[in-house]
């Protein structure tokens, strides 16, 4: 009987921790967008709902690009704001000027620069806070104005993934 009680408590504990990971929180962090404007996140996302595209390396840009047509339509349709947030280890902070200038040189649009915010942080803690696991692909995350994670999908755009995000908007 004790073993059954122990197993029941263990199962409930695991289930509770899994549901907590689903409903993560965008951590408070200060960063500059590519227009060199300091933003305090998540409060400066400034919308009832925002879609944050999280990438971890330059090779992820092609995956982010698959989402851009959907993001543009979602912004026009529902007023949602979207952002691209490369998330890099805080160990790269000393090279942030070089990294950000490199990105800035490839992005000439001021409105796109305003929506591109490089985060130099502890990547593992950041991912844990939001409820993300892998750094091997990108994540599209819907958050509310307080940074509460409402939905997350990973990888390249698909209609099924877009539908999941739409349901959270």
C-alpha positions in Angstrom: 0.0 0.0 0.0 2.8 2.4 0.8 4.4 1.8 -2.6 1.1 2.6 -4.3 0.8 5.9 -2.3 4.4 6.7 -3.2 3.8 6.0 -6.9 0.6 8.1 -6.9 2.4 11.1 -5.3 5.3 10.7 -7.7 3.0 10.6 -10.8 1.1 13.7 -9.6 4.4 15.5 -8.9 5.7 14.8 -12.4 2.3 15.8 -14.0 2.3 19.0 -12.0 5.9 19.9 -13.1 5.0 19.1 -16.7 2.0 21.4 -16.7 4.1 24.1 -15.1 6.7 23.8 -17.9 3.9 24.4 -20.4 2.8 27.6 -18.7 6.2 29.3 -18.5 7.1 32.9 -18.0 9.2 35.1 -20.2 12.0 36.3 -17.8 12.6 39.9 -17.1 15.6 41.0 -19.1 17.0 44.3 -20.4 18.4 44.2 -24.0 18.8 46.5 -27.0 17.0 46.1 -30.3 19.0 46.6 -33.5 18.1 50.3 -33.5 20.1 50.5 -30.2 16.9 51.2 -28.2 17.0 49.6 -24.7 14.0 47.4 -24.0 12.9 46.0 -20.7 11.2 42.7 -21.5 8.6 41.4 -21.4 6.8 44.7 -20.5 8.2 46.6 -23.5 6.8 44.1 -26.0 3.8 46.4 -25.5 0.9 44.3 -26.8 -2.0 42.3 -25.3 -0.4 39.3 -27.2 3.0 39.0 -28.7 4.7 36.3 -30.8 8.4 35.9 -29.9 10.5 34.0 -32.4 13.4 32.5 -30.5 16.5 31.4 -32.3 19.9 30.3 -31.1 22.3 30.6 -34.1 22.6 32.2 -37.5 21.7 28.9 -39.1 18.2 29.2 -37.6 17.4 32.3 -39.7 16.1 30.2 -42.6 13.6 28.6 -40.2 12.5 32.0 -38.8 12.0 33.3 -42.4 9.4 30.5 -43.0 7.2 32.2 -40.4 7.5 35.8 -41.7 4.5 35.7 -44.1 2.3 34.3 -41.3 3.6 36.9 -38.7 2.9 39.8 -41.1 -0.7 38.5 -41.7 -1.3 37.9 -37.9 -0.1 41.4 -37.1 -2.6 42.9 -39.6 -5.4 40.7 -38.7 -5.3 40.7 -34.9 -2.9 43.5 -34.0 -0.4 41.1 -32.4 3.2 42.3 -32.3 6.0 39.9 -33.2 9.7 39.9 -32.5 12.8 38.0 -33.5 15.0 37.3 -30.5 18.3 35.6 -31.1 19.2 34.1 -27.7 23.0 33.9 -27.1 25.1 32.9 -24.1 26.0 35.8 -21.8 29.6 34.9 -22.6 29.1 36.6 -25.9 28.2 39.9 -24.3 31.7 41.3 -24.7 31.3 40.8 -28.5 27.8 42.1 -28.6 28.8 45.2 -30.6 30.4 43.1 -33.3 27.5 40.6 -33.3 24.8 43.3 -33.4 26.6 45.4 -36.0 26.9 42.3 -38.2 23.1 41.7 -37.9 22.4 45.4 -38.4 24.4 45.4 -41.6 22.2 42.7 -43.0 18.9 44.3 -41.9 18.4 47.7 -43.4 14.7 48.1 -42.5 14.3 50.2 -39.3 11.0 48.5 -38.5 12.7 45.1 -38.7 15.6 46.3 -36.6 13.1 47.5 -34.0 11.6 44.0 -33.8 15.0 42.3 -33.5 16.3 42.0 -30.0 19.4 40.0 -29.2 19.4 38.5 -25.7 22.7 37.8 -24.1 21.8 35.6 -21.1 22.1 32.2 -19.5 20.4 30.2 -22.2 19.6 27.2 -20.1 17.8 29.4 -17.4 16.0 31.4 -20.1 14.7 28.2 -21.8 13.7 26.7 -18.4 11.8 29.8 -17.5 9.8 29.8 -20.7 9.4 26.0 -20.8 11.6 25.3 -23.8 13.9 22.3 -24.1 16.0 22.1 -27.3 18.3 24.7 -28.8 18.5 22.7 -32.0 15.6 24.6 -33.6 13.6 27.8 -33.3 10.5 28.3 -31.1 7.5 30.5 -31.8 6.1 31.6 -28.4 2.9 33.5 -27.7 3.0 35.6 -24.5 0.6 37.9 -22.9 1.5 41.5 -21.8 2.9 40.2 -18.5 5.1 37.6 -20.2 3.0 34.5 -19.4 3.6 31.9 -22.0 0.3 31.0 -23.7 1.5 28.7 -26.5 4.8 27.4 -27.9 5.5 25.6 -31.2 8.9 24.6 -32.5 10.5 24.4 -36.0 9.6 25.7 -39.4 6.2 27.1 -40.2 3.3 24.8 -40.8 -0.4 25.5 -41.0 -1.0 23.2 -38.0 1.5 25.1 -35.9 0.0 28.5 -37.0 -3.4 27.2 -35.9 -2.1 26.5 -32.5 -0.7 30.0 -32.2 -3.9 31.5 -33.6 -5.9 29.8 -30.8 -3.7 31.5 -28.2 -4.1 35.0 -29.8 
